Amino acid sequence: MTFANTFTATNTDTLLGRIAARVRTAAARRSAYVRTRDELSAMTDYELADIGLTRGMIPTVASEAAALAA
């Protein structure tokens, strides 16, 4: 006797798929953080002031950018 199996597991249905998705999300967020931090750090204090930032705000702004990524 045979059975028809119509269930198809997607990558996010499996434990390994969920772990992989979380790793991809974390990598995208880390990349956004590093990219934003590096770009803002390369700016002069005058350029930062033009966009309403101080050098001390860079980690916070980079964290906010990372939260929006992925």
N, CA, C, O and CB atoms as a CASP TS submission, in Angstrom:
PFRMAT TS
TARGET T0000
AUTHOR 0000-0000-0000
METHOD Language model
MODEL 1
PARENT N/A
ATOM      1  N   MET     1       0.848  -1.156   0.000  1.00  0.00           N
ATOM      2  CA  MET     1       0.000   0.000   0.000  1.00  0.00           C
ATOM      3  C   MET     1       0.904   1.233   0.000  1.00  0.00           C
ATOM      4  O   MET     1       1.930   1.270   0.679  1.00  0.00           O
ATOM      5  CB  MET     1      -0.970  -0.010   1.218  1.00  0.00           C
ATOM      6  N   THR     2       0.505   2.228  -0.767  1.00  0.00           N
ATOM      7  CA  THR     2       1.280   3.465  -0.827  1.00  0.00           C
ATOM      8  C   THR     2       0.459   4.613  -0.274  1.00  0.00           C
ATOM      9  O   THR     2      -0.771   4.576  -0.257  1.00  0.00           O
ATOM     10  CB  THR     2       1.727   3.767  -2.270  1.00  0.00           C
ATOM     11  N   PHE     3       1.159   5.613   0.168  1.00  0.00           N
ATOM     12  CA  PHE     3       0.511   6.800   0.712  1.00  0.00           C
ATOM     13  C   PHE     3       0.991   8.027  -0.051  1.00  0.00           C
ATOM     14  O   PHE     3       2.167   8.141  -0.395  1.00  0.00           O
ATOM     15  CB  PHE     3       0.800   6.947   2.230  1.00  0.00           C
ATOM     16  N   ALA     4       0.084   8.921  -0.302  1.00  0.00           N
ATOM     17  CA  ALA     4       0.452  10.174  -0.956  1.00  0.00           C
ATOM     18  C   ALA     4       0.830  11.179   0.119  1.00  0.00           C
ATOM     19  O   ALA     4       0.057  11.445   1.040  1.00  0.00           O
ATOM     20  CB  ALA     4      -0.712  10.717  -1.848  1.00  0.00           C
ATOM     21  N   ASN     5       1.996  11.719  -0.007  1.00  0.00           N
ATOM     22  CA  ASN     5       2.461  12.718   0.948  1.00  0.00           C
ATOM     23  C   ASN     5       2.494  14.063   0.236  1.00  0.00           C
ATOM     24  O   ASN     5       3.327  14.287  -0.642  1.00  0.00           O
ATOM     25  CB  ASN     5       3.869  12.348   1.529  1.00  0.00           C
ATOM     26  N   THR     6       1.599  14.947   0.612  1.00  0.00           N
ATOM     27  CA  THR     6       1.554  16.266  -0.019  1.00  0.00           C
ATOM     28  C   THR     6       2.245  17.331   0.820  1.00  0.00           C
ATOM     29  O   THR     6       2.273  18.498   0.428  1.00  0.00           O
ATOM     30  CB  THR     6       0.119  16.671  -0.271  1.00  0.00           C
ATOM     31  N   PHE     7       2.794  16.957   1.947  1.00  0.00           N
ATOM     32  CA  PHE     7       3.482  17.906   2.819  1.00  0.00           C
ATOM     33  C   PHE     7       4.869  18.183   2.272  1.00  0.00           C
ATOM     34  O   PHE     7       5.647  17.265   2.014  1.00  0.00           O
ATOM     35  CB  PHE     7       3.566  17.371   4.265  1.00  0.00           C
ATOM     36  N   THR     8       5.164  19.456   2.100  1.00  0.00           N
ATOM     37  CA  THR     8       6.491  19.859   1.649  1.00  0.00           C
ATOM     38  C   THR     8       7.090  20.776   2.706  1.00  0.00           C
ATOM     39  O   THR     8       6.547  21.845   2.987  1.00  0.00           O
ATOM     40  CB  THR     8       6.432  20.567   0.252  1.00  0.00           C
ATOM     41  N   ALA     9       8.183  20.370   3.278  1.00  0.00           N
ATOM     42  CA  ALA     9       8.851  21.178   4.307  1.00  0.00           C
ATOM     43  C   ALA     9       9.647  22.284   3.633  1.00  0.00           C
ATOM     44  O   ALA     9      10.419  22.036   2.706  1.00  0.00           O
ATOM     45  CB  ALA     9       9.781  20.300   5.201  1.00  0.00           C
ATOM     46  N   THR    10       9.451  23.488   4.104  1.00  0.00           N
ATOM     47  CA  THR    10      10.274  24.586   3.618  1.00  0.00           C
ATOM     48  C   THR    10      11.472  24.729   4.547  1.00  0.00           C
ATOM     49  O   THR    10      11.521  24.125   5.619  1.00  0.00           O
ATOM     50  CB  THR    10       9.460  25.917   3.537  1.00  0.00           C
ATOM     51  N   ASN    11      12.414  25.520   4.129  1.00  0.00           N
ATOM     52  CA  ASN    11      13.626  25.689   4.936  1.00  0.00           C
ATOM     53  C   ASN    11      13.330  26.215   6.330  1.00  0.00           C
ATOM     54  O   ASN    11      14.012  25.851   7.289  1.00  0.00           O
ATOM     55  CB  ASN    11      14.584  26.624   4.239  1.00  0.00           C
ATOM     56  N   THR    12      12.315  27.071   6.454  1.00  0.00           N
ATOM     57  CA  THR    12      12.032  27.646   7.765  1.00  0.00           C
ATOM     58  C   THR    12      11.183  26.721   8.630  1.00  0.00           C
ATOM     59  O   THR    12      10.930  27.027   9.795  1.00  0.00           O
ATOM     60  CB  THR    12      11.334  28.980   7.606  1.00  0.00           C
ATOM     61  N   ASP    13      10.741  25.596   8.077  1.00  0.00           N
ATOM     62  CA  ASP    13       9.968  24.643   8.866  1.00  0.00           C
ATOM     63  C   ASP    13      10.858  23.729   9.696  1.00  0.00           C
ATOM     64  O   ASP    13      10.392  23.099  10.645  1.00  0.00           O
ATOM     65  CB  ASP    13       9.087  23.812   7.960  1.00  0.00           C
ATOM     66  N   THR    14      12.104  23.656   9.349  1.00  0.00           N
ATOM     67  CA  THR    14      13.009  22.762  10.056  1.00  0.00           C
ATOM     68  C   THR    14      13.851  23.547  11.054  1.00  0.00           C
ATOM     69  O   THR    14      14.039  24.755  10.910  1.00  0.00           O
ATOM     70  CB  THR    14      13.912  22.009   9.064  1.00  0.00           C
ATOM     71  N   LEU    15      14.343  22.863  12.043  1.00  0.00           N
ATOM     72  CA  LEU    15      15.197  23.516  13.040  1.00  0.00           C
ATOM     73  C   LEU    15      16.431  24.110  12.379  1.00  0.00           C
ATOM     74  O   LEU    15      16.807  25.249  12.659  1.00  0.00           O
ATOM     75  CB  LEU    15      15.612  22.519  14.138  1.00  0.00           C
ATOM     76  N   LEU    16      17.057  23.340  11.506  1.00  0.00           N
ATOM     77  CA  LEU    16      18.252  23.824  10.821  1.00  0.00           C
ATOM     78  C   LEU    16      17.923  25.033   9.946  1.00  0.00           C
ATOM     79  O   LEU    16      18.721  25.965   9.849  1.00  0.00           O
ATOM     80  CB  LEU    16      18.873  22.704   9.969  1.00  0.00           C
ATOM     81  N   GLY    17      16.764  25.020   9.316  1.00  0.00           N
ATOM     82  CA  GLY    17      16.348  26.155   8.493  1.00  0.00           C
ATOM     83  C   GLY    17      16.137  27.410   9.317  1.00  0.00           C
ATOM     84  O   GLY    17      16.509  28.507   8.898  1.00  0.00           O
ATOM     85  N   ARG    18      15.536  27.249  10.496  1.00  0.00           N
ATOM     86  CA  ARG    18      15.321  28.404  11.374  1.00  0.00           C
ATOM     87  C   ARG    18      16.645  28.953  11.885  1.00  0.00           C
ATOM     88  O   ARG    18      16.826  30.167  11.980  1.00  0.00           O
ATOM     89  CB  ARG    18      14.421  28.021  12.557  1.00  0.00           C
ATOM     90  N   ILE    19      17.561  28.062  12.211  1.00  0.00           N
ATOM     91  CA  ILE    19      18.888  28.502  12.669  1.00  0.00           C
ATOM     92  C   ILE    19      19.602  29.252  11.549  1.00  0.00           C
ATOM     93  O   ILE    19      20.194  30.306  11.780  1.00  0.00           O
ATOM     94  CB  ILE    19      19.743  27.290  13.138  1.00  0.00           C
ATOM     95  N   ALA    20      19.544  28.708  10.338  1.00  0.00           N
ATOM     96  CA  ALA    20      20.194  29.353   9.194  1.00  0.00           C
ATOM     97  C   ALA    20      19.595  30.733   8.933  1.00  0.00           C
ATOM     98  O   ALA    20      20.323  31.675   8.618  1.00  0.00           O
ATOM     99  CB  ALA    20      20.066  28.475   7.938  1.00  0.00           C
ATOM    100  N   ALA    21      18.287  30.858   9.059  1.00  0.00           N
ATOM    101  CA  ALA    21      17.633  32.151   8.852  1.00  0.00           C
ATOM    102  C   ALA    21      18.089  33.162   9.896  1.00  0.00           C
ATOM    103  O   ALA    21      18.319  34.328   9.575  1.00  0.00           O
ATOM    104  CB  ALA    21      16.106  31.997   8.897  1.00  0.00           C
ATOM    105  N   ARG    22      18.219  32.724  11.135  1.00  0.00           N
ATOM    106  CA  ARG    22      18.675  33.634  12.195  1.00  0.00           C
ATOM    107  C   ARG    22      20.126  34.050  11.983  1.00  0.00           C
ATOM    108  O   ARG    22      20.491  35.195  12.251  1.00  0.00           O
ATOM    109  CB  ARG    22      18.519  32.974  13.571  1.00  0.00           C
ATOM    110  N   VAL    23      20.951  33.128  11.504  1.00  0.00           N
ATOM    111  CA  VAL    23      22.354  33.454  11.227  1.00  0.00           C
ATOM    112  C   VAL    23      22.433  34.472  10.092  1.00  0.00           C
ATOM    113  O   VAL    23      23.210  35.424  10.165  1.00  0.00           O
ATOM    114  CB  VAL    23      23.160  32.172  10.866  1.00  0.00           C
ATOM    115  N   ARG    24      21.628  34.275   9.036  1.00  0.00           N
ATOM    116  CA  ARG    24      21.620  35.228   7.922  1.00  0.00           C
ATOM    117  C   ARG    24      21.166  36.610   8.389  1.00  0.00           C
ATOM    118  O   ARG    24      21.747  37.622   7.996  1.00  0.00           O
ATOM    119  CB  ARG    24      20.705  34.725   6.793  1.00  0.00           C
ATOM    120  N   THR    25      20.138  36.651   9.218  1.00  0.00           N
ATOM    121  CA  THR    25      19.642  37.927   9.740  1.00  0.00           C
ATOM    122  C   THR    25      20.704  38.611  10.596  1.00  0.00           C
ATOM    123  O   THR    25      20.929  39.814  10.471  1.00  0.00           O
ATOM    124  CB  THR    25      18.358  37.712  10.561  1.00  0.00           C
ATOM    125  N   ALA    26      21.350  37.847  11.458  1.00  0.00           N
ATOM    126  CA  ALA    26      22.400  38.415  12.315  1.00  0.00           C
ATOM    127  C   ALA    26      23.564  38.936  11.477  1.00  0.00           C
ATOM    128  O   ALA    26      24.124  39.989  11.780  1.00  0.00           O
ATOM    129  CB  ALA    26      22.903  37.362  13.321  1.00  0.00           C
ATOM    130  N   ALA    27      23.928  38.207  10.430  1.00  0.00           N
ATOM    131  CA  ALA    27      25.030  38.640   9.567  1.00  0.00           C
ATOM    132  C   ALA    27      24.668  39.923   8.827  1.00  0.00           C
ATOM    133  O   ALA    27      25.503  40.815   8.683  1.00  0.00           O
ATOM    134  CB  ALA    27      25.393  37.534   8.560  1.00  0.00           C
ATOM    135  N   ALA    28      23.433  40.018   8.362  1.00  0.00           N
ATOM    136  CA  ALA    28      22.994  41.229   7.661  1.00  0.00           C
ATOM    137  C   ALA    28      22.981  42.426   8.605  1.00  0.00           C
ATOM    138  O   ALA    28      23.371  43.530   8.226  1.00  0.00           O
ATOM    139  CB  ALA    28      21.599  41.023   7.049  1.00  0.00           C
ATOM    140  N   ARG    29      22.531  42.200   9.826  1.00  0.00           N
ATOM    141  CA  ARG    29      22.503  43.294  10.802  1.00  0.00           C
ATOM    142  C   ARG    29      23.910  43.731  11.183  1.00  0.00           C
ATOM    143  O   ARG    29      24.182  44.926  11.302  1.00  0.00           O
ATOM    144  CB  ARG    29      21.733  42.873  12.054  1.00  0.00           C
ATOM    145  N   ARG    30      24.797  42.774  11.372  1.00  0.00           N
ATOM    146  CA  ARG    30      26.187  43.099  11.717  1.00  0.00           C
ATOM    147  C   ARG    30      26.846  43.873  10.581  1.00  0.00           C
ATOM    148  O   ARG    30      27.576  44.837  10.812  1.00  0.00           O
ATOM    149  CB  ARG    30      26.991  41.813  12.026  1.00  0.00           C
ATOM    150  N   SER    31      26.579  43.440   9.356  1.00  0.00           N
ATOM    151  CA  SER    31      27.134  44.122   8.193  1.00  0.00           C
ATOM    152  C   SER    31      26.635  45.561   8.111  1.00  0.00           C
ATOM    153  O   SER    31      27.410  46.474   7.824  1.00  0.00           O
ATOM    154  CB  SER    31      26.777  43.366   6.914  1.00  0.00           C
ATOM    155  N   ALA    32      25.350  45.764   8.361  1.00  0.00           N
ATOM    156  CA  ALA    32      24.787  47.119   8.335  1.00  0.00           C
ATOM    157  C   ALA    32      25.406  47.977   9.430  1.00  0.00           C
ATOM    158  O   ALA    32      25.704  49.150   9.207  1.00  0.00           O
ATOM    159  CB  ALA    32      23.254  47.075   8.498  1.00  0.00           C
ATOM    160  N   TYR    33      25.600  47.397  10.614  1.00  0.00           N
ATOM    161  CA  TYR    33      26.208  48.134  11.724  1.00  0.00           C
ATOM    162  C   TYR    33      27.623  48.573  11.360  1.00  0.00           C
ATOM    163  O   TYR    33      27.973  49.745  11.502  1.00  0.00           O
ATOM    164  CB  TYR    33      26.228  47.271  13.003  1.00  0.00           C
ATOM    165  N   VAL    34      28.431  47.628  10.891  1.00  0.00           N
ATOM    166  CA  VAL    34      29.834  47.921  10.579  1.00  0.00           C
ATOM    167  C   VAL    34      29.935  48.930   9.439  1.00  0.00           C
ATOM    168  O   VAL    34      30.738  49.861   9.503  1.00  0.00           O
ATOM    169  CB  VAL    34      30.588  46.629  10.209  1.00  0.00           C
ATOM    170  N   ARG    35      29.124  48.749   8.395  1.00  0.00           N
ATOM    171  CA  ARG    35      29.164  49.660   7.251  1.00  0.00           C
ATOM    172  C   ARG    35      28.782  51.082   7.678  1.00  0.00           C
ATOM    173  O   ARG    35      29.453  52.046   7.311  1.00  0.00           O
ATOM    174  CB  ARG    35      28.219  49.163   6.133  1.00  0.00           C
ATOM    175  N   THR    36      27.707  51.205   8.450  1.00  0.00           N
ATOM    176  CA  THR    36      27.261  52.524   8.908  1.00  0.00           C
ATOM    177  C   THR    36      28.300  53.163   9.819  1.00  0.00           C
ATOM    178  O   THR    36      28.633  54.339   9.668  1.00  0.00           O
ATOM    179  CB  THR    36      25.917  52.413   9.640  1.00  0.00           C
ATOM    180  N   ARG    37      28.813  52.377  10.771  1.00  0.00           N
ATOM    181  CA  ARG    37      29.825  52.900  11.696  1.00  0.00           C
ATOM    182  C   ARG    37      31.063  53.377  10.946  1.00  0.00           C
ATOM    183  O   ARG    37      31.590  54.454  11.226  1.00  0.00           O
ATOM    184  CB  ARG    37      30.216  51.830  12.723  1.00  0.00           C
ATOM    185  N   ASP    38      31.524  52.571   9.994  1.00  0.00           N
ATOM    186  CA  ASP    38      32.734  52.935   9.252  1.00  0.00           C
ATOM    187  C   ASP    38      32.528  54.179   8.394  1.00  0.00           C
ATOM    188  O   ASP    38      33.403  55.043   8.329  1.00  0.00           O
ATOM    189  CB  ASP    38      33.178  51.775   8.374  1.00  0.00           C
ATOM    190  N   GLU    39      31.369  54.271   7.733  1.00  0.00           N
ATOM    191  CA  GLU    39      31.106  55.433   6.888  1.00  0.00           C
ATOM    192  C   GLU    39      30.991  56.708   7.720  1.00  0.00           C
ATOM    193  O   GLU    39      31.522  57.751   7.335  1.00  0.00           O
ATOM    194  CB  GLU    39      29.828  55.219   6.077  1.00  0.00           C
ATOM    195  N   LEU    40      30.303  56.629   8.854  1.00  0.00           N
ATOM    196  CA  LEU    40      30.178  57.814   9.701  1.00  0.00           C
ATOM    197  C   LEU    40      31.509  58.173  10.355  1.00  0.00           C
ATOM    198  O   LEU    40      31.823  59.353  10.512  1.00  0.00           O
ATOM    199  CB  LEU    40      29.114  57.590  10.774  1.00  0.00           C
ATOM    200  N   SER    41      32.283  57.180  10.731  1.00  0.00           N
ATOM    201  CA  SER    41      33.586  57.445  11.357  1.00  0.00           C
ATOM    202  C   SER    41      34.554  58.111  10.391  1.00  0.00           C
ATOM    203  O   SER    41      35.447  58.847  10.810  1.00  0.00           O
ATOM    204  CB  SER    41      34.195  56.148  11.879  1.00  0.00           C
ATOM    205  N   ALA    42      34.381  57.856   9.108  1.00  0.00           N
ATOM    206  CA  ALA    42      35.263  58.449   8.105  1.00  0.00           C
ATOM    207  C   ALA    42      34.940  59.923   7.856  1.00  0.00           C
ATOM    208  O   ALA    42      35.743  60.643   7.262  1.00  0.00           O
ATOM    209  CB  ALA    42      35.165  57.671   6.801  1.00  0.00           C
ATOM    210  N   MET    43      33.771  60.371   8.306  1.00  0.00           N
ATOM    211  CA  MET    43      33.375  61.764   8.100  1.00  0.00           C
ATOM    212  C   MET    43      34.081  62.675   9.106  1.00  0.00           C
ATOM    213  O   MET    43      34.448  62.255  10.203  1.00  0.00           O
ATOM    214  CB  MET    43      31.842  61.915   8.222  1.00  0.00           C
ATOM    215  N   THR    44      34.256  63.923   8.701  1.00  0.00           N
ATOM    216  CA  THR    44      34.837  64.908   9.619  1.00  0.00           C
ATOM    217  C   THR    44      33.761  65.363  10.603  1.00  0.00           C
ATOM    218  O   THR    44      32.571  65.133  10.390  1.00  0.00           O
ATOM    219  CB  THR    44      35.427  66.130   8.836  1.00  0.00           C
ATOM    220  N   ASP    45      34.198  66.013  11.683  1.00  0.00           N
ATOM    221  CA  ASP    45      33.244  66.541  12.657  1.00  0.00           C
ATOM    222  C   ASP    45      32.304  67.558  12.003  1.00  0.00           C
ATOM    223  O   ASP    45      31.127  67.637  12.353  1.00  0.00           O
ATOM    224  CB  ASP    45      33.988  67.188  13.841  1.00  0.00           C
ATOM    225  N   TYR    46      32.824  68.322  11.069  1.00  0.00           N
ATOM    226  CA  TYR    46      32.011  69.312  10.363  1.00  0.00           C
ATOM    227  C   TYR    46      30.925  68.618   9.531  1.00  0.00           C
ATOM    228  O   TYR    46      29.770  69.044   9.537  1.00  0.00           O
ATOM    229  CB  TYR    46      32.902  70.197   9.456  1.00  0.00           C
ATOM    230  N   GLU    47      31.296  67.554   8.821  1.00  0.00           N
ATOM    231  CA  GLU    47      30.314  66.814   8.016  1.00  0.00           C
ATOM    232  C   GLU    47      29.256  66.162   8.900  1.00  0.00           C
ATOM    233  O   GLU    47      28.074  66.147   8.558  1.00  0.00           O
ATOM    234  CB  GLU    47      31.016  65.744   7.165  1.00  0.00           C
ATOM    235  N   LEU    48      29.689  65.625  10.034  1.00  0.00           N
ATOM    236  CA  LEU    48      28.727  65.034  10.967  1.00  0.00           C
ATOM    237  C   LEU    48      27.762  66.094  11.493  1.00  0.00           C
ATOM    238  O   LEU    48      26.563  65.844  11.613  1.00  0.00           O
ATOM    239  CB  LEU    48      29.459  64.355  12.137  1.00  0.00           C
ATOM    240  N   ALA    49      28.289  67.273  11.807  1.00  0.00           N
ATOM    241  CA  ALA    49      27.437  68.357  12.303  1.00  0.00           C
ATOM    242  C   ALA    49      26.419  68.778  11.244  1.00  0.00           C
ATOM    243  O   ALA    49      25.295  69.153  11.578  1.00  0.00           O
ATOM    244  CB  ALA    49      28.294  69.565  12.722  1.00  0.00           C
ATOM    245  N   ASP    50      26.807  68.718   9.973  1.00  0.00           N
ATOM    246  CA  ASP    50      25.888  69.068   8.890  1.00  0.00           C
ATOM    247  C   ASP    50      24.663  68.156   8.862  1.00  0.00           C
ATOM    248  O   ASP    50      23.578  68.591   8.475  1.00  0.00           O
ATOM    249  CB  ASP    50      26.609  69.002   7.551  1.00  0.00           C
ATOM    250  N   ILE    51      24.823  66.912   9.262  1.00  0.00           N
ATOM    251  CA  ILE    51      23.682  65.991   9.260  1.00  0.00           C
ATOM    252  C   ILE    51      23.098  65.815  10.661  1.00  0.00           C
ATOM    253  O   ILE    51      22.278  64.930  10.901  1.00  0.00           O
ATOM    254  CB  ILE    51      24.102  64.630   8.699  1.00  0.00           C
ATOM    255  N   GLY    52      23.535  66.671  11.575  1.00  0.00           N
ATOM    256  CA  GLY    52      22.950  66.696  12.913  1.00  0.00           C
ATOM    257  C   GLY    52      23.463  65.634  13.861  1.00  0.00           C
ATOM    258  O   GLY    52      22.755  65.231  14.783  1.00  0.00           O
ATOM    259  N   LEU    53      24.685  65.177  13.647  1.00  0.00           N
ATOM    260  CA  LEU    53      25.262  64.144  14.504  1.00  0.00           C
ATOM    261  C   LEU    53      26.546  64.628  15.154  1.00  0.00           C
ATOM    262  O   LEU    53      27.205  65.547  14.668  1.00  0.00           O
ATOM    263  CB  LEU    53      25.530  62.873  13.705  1.00  0.00           C
ATOM    264  N   THR    54      26.880  63.992  16.255  1.00  0.00           N
ATOM    265  CA  THR    54      28.191  64.179  16.870  1.00  0.00           C
ATOM    266  C   THR    54      28.909  62.834  16.801  1.00  0.00           C
ATOM    267  O   THR    54      28.288  61.801  16.552  1.00  0.00           O
ATOM    268  CB  THR    54      28.074  64.702  18.361  1.00  0.00           C
ATOM    269  N   ARG    55      30.197  62.856  17.019  1.00  0.00           N
ATOM    270  CA  ARG    55      30.967  61.620  16.953  1.00  0.00           C
ATOM    271  C   ARG    55      30.487  60.599  17.992  1.00  0.00           C
ATOM    272  O   ARG    55      30.542  59.394  17.749  1.00  0.00           O
ATOM    273  CB  ARG    55      32.453  61.917  17.159  1.00  0.00           C
ATOM    274  N   GLY    56      30.024  61.071  19.128  1.00  0.00           N
ATOM    275  CA  GLY    56      29.535  60.179  20.173  1.00  0.00           C
ATOM    276  C   GLY    56      28.232  59.478  19.828  1.00  0.00           C
ATOM    277  O   GLY    56      27.868  58.490  20.467  1.00  0.00           O
ATOM    278  N   MET    57      27.527  59.980  18.822  1.00  0.00           N
ATOM    279  CA  MET    57      26.257  59.378  18.421  1.00  0.00           C
ATOM    280  C   MET    57      26.426  58.251  17.406  1.00  0.00           C
ATOM    281  O   MET    57      25.459  57.557  17.093  1.00  0.00           O
ATOM    282  CB  MET    57      25.352  60.436  17.847  1.00  0.00           C
ATOM    283  N   ILE    58      27.627  58.060  16.893  1.00  0.00           N
ATOM    284  CA  ILE    58      27.854  57.080  15.830  1.00  0.00           C
ATOM    285  C   ILE    58      27.428  55.666  16.238  1.00  0.00           C
ATOM    286  O   ILE    58      26.722  55.021  15.462  1.00  0.00           O
ATOM    287  CB  ILE    58      29.322  57.078  15.437  1.00  0.00           C
ATOM    288  N   PRO    59      27.813  55.149  17.404  1.00  0.00           N
ATOM    289  CA  PRO    59      27.378  53.787  17.753  1.00  0.00           C
ATOM    290  C   PRO    59      25.855  53.636  17.829  1.00  0.00           C
ATOM    291  O   PRO    59      25.307  52.606  17.438  1.00  0.00           O
ATOM    292  CB  PRO    59      27.984  53.384  19.081  1.00  0.00           C
ATOM    293  N   THR    60      25.183  54.666  18.333  1.00  0.00           N
ATOM    294  CA  THR    60      23.723  54.610  18.434  1.00  0.00           C
ATOM    295  C   THR    60      23.079  54.600  17.054  1.00  0.00           C
ATOM    296  O   THR    60      22.164  53.817  16.797  1.00  0.00           O
ATOM    297  CB  THR    60      23.197  55.795  19.248  1.00  0.00           C
ATOM    298  N   VAL    61      23.552  55.461  16.177  1.00  0.00           N
ATOM    299  CA  VAL    61      23.010  55.526  14.821  1.00  0.00           C
ATOM    300  C   VAL    61      23.290  54.217  14.082  1.00  0.00           C
ATOM    301  O   VAL    61      22.431  53.724  13.352  1.00  0.00           O
ATOM    302  CB  VAL    61      23.613  56.725  14.047  1.00  0.00           C
ATOM    303  N   ALA    62      24.473  53.659  14.266  1.00  0.00           N
ATOM    304  CA  ALA    62      24.809  52.385  13.624  1.00  0.00           C
ATOM    305  C   ALA    62      23.927  51.260  14.152  1.00  0.00           C
ATOM    306  O   ALA    62      23.515  50.386  13.389  1.00  0.00           O
ATOM    307  CB  ALA    62      26.289  52.042  13.848  1.00  0.00           C
ATOM    308  N   SER    63      23.635  51.275  15.441  1.00  0.00           N
ATOM    309  CA  SER    63      22.743  50.262  16.018  1.00  0.00           C
ATOM    310  C   SER    63      21.337  50.383  15.462  1.00  0.00           C
ATOM    311  O   SER    63      20.685  49.374  15.193  1.00  0.00           O
ATOM    312  CB  SER    63      22.710  50.382  17.539  1.00  0.00           C
ATOM    313  N   GLU    64      20.865  51.605  15.287  1.00  0.00           N
ATOM    314  CA  GLU    64      19.539  51.817  14.715  1.00  0.00           C
ATOM    315  C   GLU    64      19.487  51.337  13.266  1.00  0.00           C
ATOM    316  O   GLU    64      18.491  50.753  12.839  1.00  0.00           O
ATOM    317  CB  GLU    64      19.152  53.299  14.796  1.00  0.00           C
ATOM    318  N   ALA    65      20.553  51.582  12.515  1.00  0.00           N
ATOM    319  CA  ALA    65      20.611  51.111  11.128  1.00  0.00           C
ATOM    320  C   ALA    65      20.612  49.588  11.084  1.00  0.00           C
ATOM    321  O   ALA    65      19.978  48.986  10.217  1.00  0.00           O
ATOM    322  CB  ALA    65      21.862  51.667  10.416  1.00  0.00           C
ATOM    323  N   ALA    66      21.318  48.974  12.010  1.00  0.00           N
ATOM    324  CA  ALA    66      21.372  47.511  12.059  1.00  0.00           C
ATOM    325  C   ALA    66      20.015  46.919  12.398  1.00  0.00           C
ATOM    326  O   ALA    66      19.647  45.867  11.875  1.00  0.00           O
ATOM    327  CB  ALA    66      22.409  47.048  13.079  1.00  0.00           C
ATOM    328  N   ALA    67      19.274  47.580  13.260  1.00  0.00           N
ATOM    329  CA  ALA    67      17.948  47.081  13.640  1.00  0.00           C
ATOM    330  C   ALA    67      16.990  47.104  12.458  1.00  0.00           C
ATOM    331  O   ALA    67      16.072  46.287  12.390  1.00  0.00           O
ATOM    332  CB  ALA    67      17.374  47.909  14.792  1.00  0.00           C
ATOM    333  N   LEU    68      17.193  48.026  11.531  1.00  0.00           N
ATOM    334  CA  LEU    68      16.328  48.126  10.361  1.00  0.00           C
ATOM    335  C   LEU    68      16.745  47.178   9.242  1.00  0.00           C
ATOM    336  O   LEU    68      15.971  46.933   8.316  1.00  0.00           O
ATOM    337  CB  LEU    68      16.323  49.545   9.846  1.00  0.00           C
ATOM    338  N   ALA    69      17.947  46.649   9.320  1.00  0.00           N
ATOM    339  CA  ALA    69      18.456  45.762   8.271  1.00  0.00           C
ATOM    340  C   ALA    69      17.772  44.405   8.329  1.00  0.00           C
ATOM    341  O   ALA    69      17.238  43.984   9.355  1.00  0.00           O
ATOM    342  CB  ALA    69      19.974  45.592   8.401  1.00  0.00           C
ATOM    343  N   ALA    70      17.813  43.756   7.204  1.00  0.00           N
ATOM    344  CA  ALA    70      17.266  42.398   7.060  1.00  0.00           C
ATOM    345  C   ALA    70      15.823  42.416   7.322  1.00  0.00           C
ATOM    346  O   ALA    70      15.170  41.375   7.254  1.00  0.00           O
ATOM    347  CB  ALA    70      17.942  41.413   7.984  1.00  0.00           C
TER
END
